[in-house]
């Protein structure tokens, strides 16, 4: 009886105690040194099988984002980089450019002079945030709530105050620009309406990057060229 208790205590911390006890009961043997060695073999075999099973690769939610990262890097022109932070990607232009507001431009100055006077030189970045795909009904609801401000952005307001308020409210009510089978993609960039990029050659380059994104992902709303579109303005 003492030998049996010692055998139980020896394996009480193992998840294999029940199979070992069943084997001992069916065989009708005492817990001798020979049986302990045999049991140890069973334990090692079971642990080996267990370790192999845990090594099986299972798909992770981020696997498709790893593919997205590779695709983004493949379409970027020279001088651009793509970095990932969780579910977000930053597409960054290594050389700085100018962002300026063309409204009420002083005609006494050249465009270059005006840009340098009112604009900001910065590192241009496009940020893509991948969030779980939102239901179409929810998207339509958010779009309807933003519609009055979108109309002001595209058509203008009756007063300067109405226009400024409409533009600000439009930018506050952000909607995803792209989508995939699993994600809604929110897109932001260093310039927002009514800002423009300078010089023009750089603006064209940034347009091409967005055109590449249009080939990788599907837009919620077809590109129309309106002020409210996700685009680099001419």
C-alpha positions in Angstrom: 0.0 0.0 0.0 2.9 2.4 0.9 4.5 1.7 -2.5 1.3 2.5 -4.3 1.0 5.8 -2.4 4.6 6.7 -3.2 3.9 6.0 -6.9 0.9 8.3 -6.8 2.8 11.1 -5.1 5.6 10.8 -7.6 3.3 11.6 -10.5 0.7 13.7 -8.8 2.0 16.9 -10.3 1.8 15.5 -13.9 -1.1 15.8 -16.2 -0.6 12.1 -17.1 -1.5 10.7 -13.6 -4.9 9.4 -14.8 -3.5 7.4 -17.8 -0.7 6.0 -15.6 -3.2 4.8 -13.0 -5.4 3.2 -15.6 -2.4 1.4 -17.0 -1.4 0.2 -13.6 -4.9 -1.0 -12.8 -5.4 -2.8 -16.1 -2.0 -4.6 -15.8 -2.5 -5.5 -12.2 1.1 -4.9 -11.2 2.9 -3.4 -8.3 4.7 -0.1 -8.6 8.2 -1.7 -8.8 11.3 -0.1 -10.1 10.8 -1.8 -13.5 7.2 -0.3 -13.7 8.5 3.1 -12.8 11.1 3.0 -15.6 8.3 1.9 -18.0 6.1 4.7 -16.7 8.9 7.2 -17.2 9.1 6.1 -20.8 5.4 6.8 -21.2 5.8 10.2 -19.7 8.7 11.2 -22.0 6.7 9.9 -25.0 3.6 11.9 -24.0 5.6 15.0 -23.4 7.3 14.6 -26.9 3.9 14.3 -28.6 2.5 17.3 -26.6 5.5 19.5 -27.6 5.1 18.6 -31.2 1.4 19.5 -31.2 2.0 22.9 -29.7 4.5 23.6 -32.4 1.8 23.5 -35.1 1.5 26.9 -36.9 -1.9 28.6 -36.5 -3.0 31.6 -38.5 -2.8 34.9 -36.6 -5.0 37.9 -37.1 -1.9 40.0 -38.1 -0.7 37.6 -40.8 -2.5 39.5 -43.6 -1.0 42.8 -42.4 2.4 41.3 -42.8 1.5 40.8 -46.5 0.2 44.4 -46.6 3.5 45.7 -45.4 5.4 43.9 -48.1 3.0 45.2 -50.8 3.2 48.7 -49.5 7.0 48.7 -49.7 6.9 47.3 -53.2 4.8 50.2 -54.6 6.6 53.1 -53.0 9.0 55.1 -55.1 12.6 55.7 -54.3 13.0 58.0 -51.3 10.0 56.7 -49.4 9.8 54.2 -46.6 7.0 52.2 -44.9 7.0 51.4 -41.2 4.5 49.5 -39.2 3.2 50.1 -35.7 0.6 47.5 -34.7 -2.3 48.0 -37.1 -1.0 51.2 -38.5 1.5 52.0 -41.3 3.3 55.2 -42.0 4.5 56.0 -45.5 7.1 58.6 -45.2 9.0 60.7 -47.8 12.6 61.1 -46.8 13.1 64.6 -48.2 11.0 67.4 -46.9 8.4 69.4 -48.9 6.2 72.5 -48.4 2.6 72.5 -47.4 0.7 75.8 -47.8 -2.8 77.3 -47.9 -3.5 78.8 -51.3 -6.5 80.9 -50.1 -6.2 84.6 -50.4 -2.8 84.5 -52.0 -1.0 87.8 -52.3 -0.7 88.4 -56.0 2.2 90.8 -55.5 4.3 87.7 -54.6 5.4 84.8 -56.7 4.1 81.4 -55.8 7.5 80.5 -54.3 7.6 83.6 -52.2 4.1 83.1 -51.0 4.7 79.4 -50.1 7.9 80.4 -48.1 6.0 83.1 -46.3 2.8 81.3 -45.3 3.7 77.6 -45.7 5.4 75.0 -43.5 8.3 72.8 -44.6 7.9 69.3 -43.2 8.4 65.6 -43.6 5.4 64.3 -45.6 3.6 61.2 -44.2 0.6 59.2 -45.1 -0.8 57.1 -42.3 -3.0 54.1 -42.8 -4.9 52.7 -39.8 -6.4 49.2 -40.2 -9.5 48.7 -38.0 -12.1 45.8 -38.0 -14.4 46.1 -40.9 -17.4 48.3 -40.0 -20.8 47.2 -41.2 -22.1 49.0 -44.2 -25.1 50.2 -42.3 -22.8 51.9 -39.8 -20.7 53.4 -42.5 -23.8 54.8 -44.3 -25.0 56.3 -41.0 -21.6 58.1 -40.4 -21.6 59.3 -44.0 -25.1 60.8 -43.6 -24.0 62.6 -40.5 -21.1 64.1 -42.3 -23.0 64.9 -45.5 -23.9 68.6 -44.7 -20.2 69.4 -44.0 -19.0 67.5 -47.0 -21.4 69.6 -49.1 -19.8 72.8 -47.8 -16.3 71.5 -48.5 -17.3 70.8 -52.1 -19.6 73.6 -52.8 -18.7 76.4 -50.3 -20.7 78.2 -47.7 -22.8 81.3 -47.6 -20.4 83.1 -45.2 -16.7 82.7 -44.3 -17.8 81.5 -40.8 -20.1 78.8 -42.3 -17.3 77.7 -44.6 -14.7 77.5 -41.9 -17.0 75.7 -39.5 -18.0 73.2 -42.2 -14.4 72.4 -43.1 -13.5 71.9 -39.5 -16.5 69.7 -38.8 -15.8 67.7 -42.0 -12.3 66.9 -40.8 -13.5 65.9 -37.3 -15.9 63.3 -38.7 -13.4 61.0 -40.3 -14.5 58.0 -42.3 -12.5 55.1 -43.6 -11.2 55.6 -47.1 -10.4 52.0 -48.1 -11.6 48.6 -47.1 -10.5 44.9 -47.5 -12.3 41.7 -46.6 -11.4 42.1 -43.0 -10.5 45.8 -42.4 -11.7 49.3 -42.7 -8.7 51.6 -43.5 -8.6 55.1 -42.2 -6.1 57.3 -44.2 -4.5 60.5 -43.1 -1.8 62.7 -44.6 0.2 65.8 -43.8 -2.0 68.0 -45.9 -5.7 68.5 -45.5 -8.2 70.6 -47.5 -7.6 73.3 -48.6 -3.8 72.9 -48.3 -1.6 72.1 -51.2 1.9 70.8 -51.7 4.9 72.6 -53.2 6.8 72.3 -55.5 4.5 70.8 -58.2 6.9 67.9 -59.0 6.7 66.8 -55.4 2.9 67.1 -55.4 2.8 64.8 -58.5 5.0 62.3 -56.7 2.6 62.1 -53.7 -0.3 61.8 -56.1 1.3 58.7 -57.6 1.7 57.2 -54.1 -2.0 57.6 -53.5 -2.7 56.1 -57.0 -0.7 53.1 -55.9 -2.9 52.7 -52.8 -6.0 52.8 -55.0 -4.6 49.7 -56.8 -3.9 47.9 -53.5 -7.2 48.6 -51.7 -10.8 49.4 -52.6 -12.2 52.9 -51.9 -15.5 53.1 -50.1 -16.4 56.0 -52.5 -15.2 56.1 -56.1 -12.7 58.8 -56.7 -14.5 61.9 -58.1 -11.9 64.7 -57.9 -14.0 66.6 -55.4 -12.4 68.5 -52.5 -13.7 65.9 -50.1 -11.8 63.0 -51.7 -8.7 61.6 -50.2 -6.2 63.1 -52.7 -3.4 65.5 -53.2 -4.9 68.7 -54.5 -3.5 70.2 -57.7 
